[in-house]
Amino acid sequence: MKHTVLLSFILSVFSLPVFSQPDETLITIGNTKISKGEFERIYQKNNNNLYNPGDKKKPEEYLQMFVDFKLKVIEAETLKMDTSIAFVNELAGYRAELAAPYLTDVTYTEQMIKELYNRTTKEISASHLLLNVSPDATRQEEEEVREKILKIKQEIIAGKDFGVAAMEYSQDPSAKNNKGELGYFSAFNMVVPFENAAFSTPIGEISEPVRTQYGWHILKVHDIRKNQGEILVAHIMKMFPRDMTPETKSTLKLQIDSIYTEVKNGADFAQLAREKSDDKRSAQQGGEMPWFASGRMIPEFSKPAFALQNKGDISEIIETPYGYHIIKKLDTRPVPSFEESKKELETRIKQDPQRSQTSKTVFISKLKKEYNFTENLANIDNLMKKNLGDSTVNASDGLFVLNGNDYKTEQFTNWLKKENISKGSFNKNYTPWVEAEITAYEDSKLEEKYPDFRYLMQEYHDGMLLFNISEIKIWNFAAGDTAGLEAYFAGCKKYMWEERFKGIVITCKNDSVRQEADKFLAEEMSVQEILDLLNSEEKLITITEGAWEKGVNPVVDFYVWNGPEPANFDSSLTFVRGDKIQPEPKKLEEARGLYVSDYQKVIEEKWLKELQSKYKVTVNKKLLKTIKGV
């Protein structure tokens, strides 16, 4: 019997799953120990929600990328980059933002979460009219604005078009162009009072006046539809400059037309985006933009994006206030389920003081209990009878104890000085001081109490250091190392021009100018001489010099590669002169961005080898095997 029980115990022990603690050391780099929990969190975060599932990596495959990342961070720490005033202040700013939800007591109900979730499943189309209210407005001025917007509402109810009223009265600057139309939006896209009004106003009706931090609004709901979820797109953009002239806009239209032709002829969209898009941030990712819902993007862009039916579909050329775009649909994802959304909704409620019910008193009371707060009532009673600056105050008198720490009158007076409070009674300022000290103590415990907060702060810390040291060691170095870049280019001329037409594109105002131009060209006069002669009194001719690949210039395509005739084109007045040239390597200046990017990778690889030699790296491979892949 004894043997049977012992055997059963042994079998039960060995059949139990083996759980390793997240704070166990997984990786050691030099003297720095990295826990399993830290690696696992970043691994999960960076391998979930990837656009291409094939890019997901197993923990063993991801390990080297993580180690390389940490090597750079540790080198930055060795160089004391984390001690600079700029770094410390910037990180403190991030920490203050991240800490805010942890330093208040937010109460919310399951019903509130479900109501918000239901809103996220819908999108509302509405227009609004805004009358501003000065931050210093008196109660009378506030009421006057409200009365004015009520009168406007009555005009609309009596038959005035809402859009016309918005153009006439609204103090939202965009109303002059969009008649107050906001397009479709969902929960969290608008400030809370406005959102509440939108979701409680029936289709076709006008809301009651709504007060937000911007002023008084009325809004009209046009439609409510099922939320289309989020979309992932790439785009190629030709950006409108400030003070754009009609000529500049025409040039940009020709450029986007040419790119569109290339796309339709099968050119690689991502490569075109990298080379030709003016949106440099997305261009680095092959034109890929962050996921967005329709209400998070201007209607001129979101409408054609969401109109694309299938993955890989490409839009016509669209115009927004910011430029011309070509959009490619990459993926879509629906609104997540309630269970999937619940945690994020709770977080967003906590972070939004307008949506949450916040009570500082409840928060402080909870912390007092948690940290065994006690007061020395005799010392407090004695101090409360005195005014600030009283010479009889005893600085060493203890006032309260928090988690075993004594807080004395000296600390109270130091806090008053820091707050620039020099007059009045101690009694008036005692409670604010106690609340400030308790809050500060809780703030100091956040990393210890909340692993998520600790890991997020570590991510911010490491991300900032990585950026700073990469800027010095890789990006700025590569851009400034002219000799090294030229040497790299000399040994690696891999970017090629395809067959091009090299010459000029000429546009004449009329037939007689064309005849003059033909005569001067036959005499082999220079371009500048022809321009000087024919444009001496007025602009009669334009001549553009260059070398163009197929698909870049519609006029060149038409004459040289039998392309389609460009729009608004007169072949009798626009023509070309020049010759085809065979494929050849691009010069350094012609592909500088691409070569600098490649040279940066070479520098980075060399630097990583130096770091790998400098810091010894050991991995607990047995512990690594306990981490589940995504």
N, C-alpha and C positions, 0 to 999 in steps of 0.2 A: 504494500500500500504506500509506504514511504517513497519507494522508488518511482511509483506511478505518479504521485503528486509532484515530486521533484522534476520528473521528465515533462509533465504538463506545464510546470512553471517555466522551464528552460525553453520549451517550444513556444509558449506564449510570449516570452521576452523577445525571442529572435524573430517572431512573426510580426511584432509591432514595427510600424514605420520608424525610421531613424530620423529625428528632426535635429538639425544643427541650428545653433543660435545665430541670428543675423549679425551679432557683433563679433563673431569669430573672425580671426584674421585670415583673409583669403590670399592677399598679395602683400608682399613686402618690397618696397622700392627704397634702397638706401636705408635710412632710419625711419621711413614713413610706413605705417601699417594701414592697410585698407581692408575694411570689413567686408564680409560676404553681403551684408545688407546694402551697403553703398553700391557695390558692383551690380547686385541683382536689380536694384531700383533703376539704375541708369540703363542696364541691359534691357529691361522690360520696356522702359520709356522709349528707347531709341529703336526698338524692333517691333513695336506695335503701331498700327495705323500707317504702315508704309504703303505708298501708292502701288508699288510692284511687290507682290508677295514673295517673288523670287529673290528679293534683296534681304529677306530675313536671314539671320545668322544664328547658329547654335552658340551656346555660351562659350564653348571652346574656340569657335571661330571669331567671336567678338572680342575675346580676351586681349589679343595683340593690339587692336585698335584702342581699347581702354587703357592698356599699359602705356602706349605711345602718348595718349592724351595726358595721363598722369605724370609721365616723365617731364613734359613741358611745364605743367603746373608746378611740380617740385623744383624744377630749375628756376622758375620765376620766384618761388619762395626763397631759394638759396641766394638769389640776387637781391633779396629784400624788397621786391616790387610790391609786396603786400603791406609794406610799412609806410609807403608814401602817403602824404596828406591827402592827395587827390583820390587815391584808391580807398583809403579808410573812410573818407567822407561819402564817396559814391556808394560803397557797400552799406554804410550806415543808413543812407537814404532808402536803399532797397529794403533793408531790414525793417525800417519803420513802417513801410507800406505793407510788408508781409505780416508784421506783428499785429497790426491794427485789429483784425478780426478775432485774435486771441485775447485781446485786452478789453473786452466788453462782454456783457451778457446778452445774448440774442435769443429770444424765444420765438418759436414759430410752431405751427401745427401741421399735422399731416394734411389737413384740408387745404391749407395755404399752399403746400408743395404741389398737391394734385391740381389745384386751380391754376397755378403757374405752368404746370406741365401741359394742361389742356390748352393754355394760350400758345405754348410753343408748337402745338400741332396745327395752328392756324396762322394765316397771314391776312392782314387787313390792308385794303387800299383806301387811303383817305387824303383829304386836303385840309389845310389849316390856314387860319388868319391870326396874326400875332400883333398885339399892341404892347410895346415895351413899357416897363415900369422901372423908374430909377431906383437903384439900391437905397437911396436916401429919401425915398418918397414918404410923405406924411400919410396918415390914415385917410385924410380927405383926398389927397392926390390919387391914392390907390383906388378909392371908391369912384373917383371921376373917370379913371381909365376903364373900370368895370362897367360903369354906366354907358360909356361910349361903345364898348364892344357889344353890349346888349342891344343898343340901337341899331348897330350894323347887322346883328342877327335878325332883328325884326325886318330890316330892308330885304334881306335874303329870303325870309319866309314869305314876304309880300311879293316875291317874284324876281328879285335881282339875282343874276347868276353868281354863284359862289366864287368862281374863278375871276370874274370881273371885279367883284368886291375885294378879293385878295390883292389884285393888281393895284386897286385904287387906295386901299386902306392899310394893308399889311405892312408891318415894319420889319418883316423877315426879308433881307435883301434879295433872296432868290425868288421871291414871289413875282417880281417884275417879269421874270422869264418863264417860270413854271406854273404861274397862277395858283401857287400854294400847294400844288400836287406833291405828295411825298412818296408816291409809288407804294409798293407792298412792304409791310414790315410785320415783325412778330414780337413776341415777348423779349424784353431786355434790349430792344433796339431804340427805344425812346425813354425819356425820363418817366418816372413812375406815375405821377399824376396824369400825364398825357396818355400813357399806355392804358391806365384805368378807364379814362374817358373813352378812348377808342374802342375798347372791348365791351363797353356798356352802352354804346350808342347804336341803335338799329340802322341797318342799311338804308341810305337815302335821307337820313335825318341829320339835323344839326345839334351838336352837343350844347349843354349849358357851358357858360364860361369856365375855363380851367386855368388855375393859377400854377405856374411853374417858376423856376428861378429866372426865366427869361421874361416873364410878364403874363398877360392874360391872353388865352387862346380861345377860339371856337374852332370846331373841326366838323367836317362832313365825311361820313363813311360811305364809300362807293361800293365796296365789295368785300366779302370774306370768303377765303378759299382755303383748301387744305394746304398746309405748309409743304413746299416742294423739296424741303431738306436742303442739303448743301451740295455745291458743285465744285469740282476741281477742274480748272482750265489753265491753258497756257495762252499767252498772247504775244503778238509782235506789235510794237507801237512806234509810231512816228510822232514825237511830242510837239505840241504847239508852243513856240517861244512866246515870252511876253512881248507886247507891242508888235504882234505879228502883222505883216503886210499881206495884201492879197497875193503878191508875187511869191512870198515865202510859202503861203498856204498851197499855192499851185504846185510849187516844187515838191513839197512834202506829199501832195496827192500823187504826183508822178512816181515818187519813190515807193509809196505803199502799193500803188497799182503794179509796179514792177515786181515787188516782193510777192504780191498776191498771185501774179502769173507764175512765178517760180513754185509757189506752194501748190497751185493747181496742176503744175507739170510734174509733181512728184518729189520736189526737193525736200530735204529733211527739215521739218518745222523747227525742231529744237536747235539745229545748227544755224538756221537762218536767224532765230531769235538771239542766239549768242553773238552773232556777227553784226546784226543790223537793227535790233530793237533799241529804242532810246530809253526804255525802262531798264536801267542797268541792274537793278536789284533782281528782277525776275529773269533777266537775260542770262545771268550766271547759272540759273537753273533750267536753261533751255526754254525760257519763257514761262515756266510754271509759277503760278500765283498761290497764295494760301487758300485753303478751303473757305468758301463764303456762302452765306444765305442771301436770298434776293434783296432783303432789306439792308444788308451791310454794304451794298455797292450802289453807285448811282444808277438810276433806271436805264439811262442810255447804254450802259454796259451790261447790266444784269439781265435785261429783257432779251437781247439777242443771245446771251450766253445760255440762259435757261431754255430758249427756244430750240437749241440744238438737240436733236433726238437721240443720236447714238454716239458711243465713245469713238473718238477719231474724227467726228464731223467738224467741219471748218466753216465759220461764218463768212458772210460777205464782208467787205470793208465797212466798218462802222465808225461814225464820228461821235466823239464826246466833247465836252468842253475842254478836255485836256489833250486831245490829239486824235489821230486815226489809229484804229486797231484791227487786227485780224485775230479771231478767237478760235482756239481748238479745244474741244471738249475731251477731257481725260477720264473723268469718273464722276459718279454721283453717290451720295449716301443719304438714306432717309432719316427722318427724325428718330432718334433712338427711343427704345421703350421706356416706360416709366421707371422700371427698376434700374435700367442703365443710366437714366438721367438723374435719379433721386439724389445721389451724393453731390453731384455738381450743382443741382438746384439749391441744396442746403447751403453749400459754400457761397453761392452768389447771393442768397438771402442775407447771410452773415455779413458779406462785404458791402451791402447796400443799405445805408442807414435809413433811406426813405421807405424801403420795402420791409425792413425788419422792425421789431419792437425792442428798442434798446433801453436797458435800465442800468445806469452806473451804480445805483444804490444796491441792486440785487447782486451785481458783480462783486462789489467791494465786500458785501456781507458774506458771500460765499468764500472769498479768499480769507477773510478774517477767521472763519471757522476752520478752513483747511490748514492755516498756518498758526493756529492757537494764539490768536491775537488777545492780549490782555493789556489793561491800562493801569497806571499808577494814579488813582483818582485824587489822592491828596495833593500830589505835585501838580496835577492838571488844574484842580480847583484854585490852587495858589497862583498859578501862572495866568489863568483866565481873568483874574482881577486886575491885571496890569496892562499897560500900553507898551507899544514898541518903543525901544530906547530907554526903558526904565533901568536904572543902574543897579537895582536890587535883585535883578533876575540872576538866578544861579544856573550857569550854563551846564553844569554836570548833573542836574536833576533829570532822572529818567521819567519819560512820559508814557511810552508803551513798549511792548515786546512783541516781535513778530518772528515766529519760527526760531525762537531762541536768541534773536538779535535785539539788543537794546537801542532804542531811539531816544535821544536826549534833547534837552532844550537847545544845546549848541547846534545840533543838526537842524532844528526848527528855524533858528535865527539865520543859519547859512542859507536855507531854502528861501527865506523871505528876502534876503539880499539878492539872491540869484533872480528872483521874480520882481526885483525893483520895488518891493513893498517896504516903505519906511515909516508910514504913519498908520494910526488906528490901533485897535486892540489885538492881543493875541487870540482872544476868544473868536473873533470874526474869521481868522485865518487858520485856526487849528484843524477843522475838518478837511478843507482843501489840501492842507499839507499831509495829513494822514492818508488821504486817498491817493495823493501823488506818490508817496513812499511805498504804499502797498502795490500800486500799479507798477512802479519801477522795479520792485522786488520780483513781481510776477514776470515782468519783461525779462529779467535776468535769468529766469528759470525755463524759458520757452524751449531752448534747445534740449534741455534735460527732460522736460515733461512730454514733449511732442516730437517723436521721431520724424514725422513728415516735415515739420518746420525745420528741424536740424538738417535733414537731407537737402531741402530746398535751398537753405542758406549756403550749404556746401556747394551746391550747383552754381549759385550766383557767384560765390567766391572763386571757384575754379574757372568758371566761364569768363569772368573778367580778367583773371590772370592769363588765361590762354590767349584771349584777344590781345592783351597788352604785349605779351612776349612775342606772339606771332607777328605783330605789327613791326616790332624792332628787328627780330631775327630773320623774318622771311619777307614780308610784303615790302616794307620800306627798303630793306637791304637789296632785294632783287631789282626794285625800281631804280635805285641809286648806283648799282654796280654796273656801270656802263661797259667797262672792259670785260667783265664776266659774261654779261648778256651777249655782247658781240662775239665772244669766243664760243659761247653755246650755239649761237646762230650759225657761225661758220661751220660747226660740225654737225648741224642738224637743220637743214633747209627742207622741212617736211611740208610746209604749207605752199600749195601751188595755185597759180592762176590757171583757170581753164582757157580754152581758146577765147581770145578777145578781139574786139574791133578797136583799133587805135586811130583816132582822128578827131574830127570836129562835127558838131551838129549845128546847122545854120537855120535860122528862121528869119524870113524877110517880111517887111510890111506889105509889099505889093509886087507886081510883076516887074516893074522897071527897076526896083531895088534888086530883085533876083538877077536880072540881066547884068547889072553892074557888078554884083558879087561874083557871078560866074566869070566875068571878064578879069576881075582882079585875081581870082584864084588861078585862072589860066596863066596869068603873068607871075605866079608864084610869090605874090605879095604876102607878108606876114599877117597873122590874125590881127595884131594890134594896129597895123597900118590900115587894114580894111575897116576896122571899127572907127578909127580916127577920121577916115575920109567920109564914111557913110553916116556917121552919127554926129557930125560936126554941128548941125543946127537942131536936129531932133533925133530921137531914137528910132532908127529905121531897120536895124538889124541886131540880132543877138547871135553870138557864136560861143558855143560851149566846147572846150577841149577836154579830152579824157580818153580812158581806155575802159571798155565795158564788156563784161561777160554777157552771155546770152541770158535774157530774163531780167536784166538790170534796167535797161532803158527801152521803153516801148518803141520809140522812133528808130533806134538802132536795130532792134529786133525786126521791125517791119522791112527795113531796107537790106539788112545783112543776112538775117536768118529766116526770111519769109514769114515773119510773125503776123498776127492780126493787125489790121489798121487801127491806130490809136483813136480814141474819141476826140471829136472836134479837131480833126487833123486835115491839113491841106497840103497834099504832096507837091503841089506846084510852088509852095512858098517855104516848106521845111524840107531839108535834104541833108545828106551827110557826105563827107569826103574823108577818105582814109583807107586803111588796109587791115585785114585780119592778121593777128599775130598768134603764133603757136603757144601752147601751154609753157609756162616758165615759173620758177620759184618766186614767191612773193619776197620782196625786199623786207628788211627788218622793220622799217617804218610803216610798211604797208600792212603788216600783221603783228605790230608791236604788242598789242594786248594779248594775243594768243601765245607769243613767244615768252612774254613776261610771266604769264600764267604757268607755262611749262617749266620755265627756269626756277620759279618759286618752288615747284615740286622737287626739282633737283636739289635745291638748297635745303629744303625740308628733310629730304632723305639723308643727306650728308649730316645734317644737324642731329637727326634722330640716332644715327649710328654713334655719334659722339656721346650723346646722352646715355645710350645703352651701355657704352663702355665706362661711363663715369659712375653710374648708379647700378648696383647689383640688384637684380630682380629675382625674387623667388615666389613660386605659386604653390599653394596647397591644392594639388591636383585631385586629391581624394575629396576635399570639400567642394571643389569646382563641379564634380560629377553630381552633387546633390542639387544643383540648380537646374530647374526645369526650363527647357527651351520654349519659345513662344510658338 
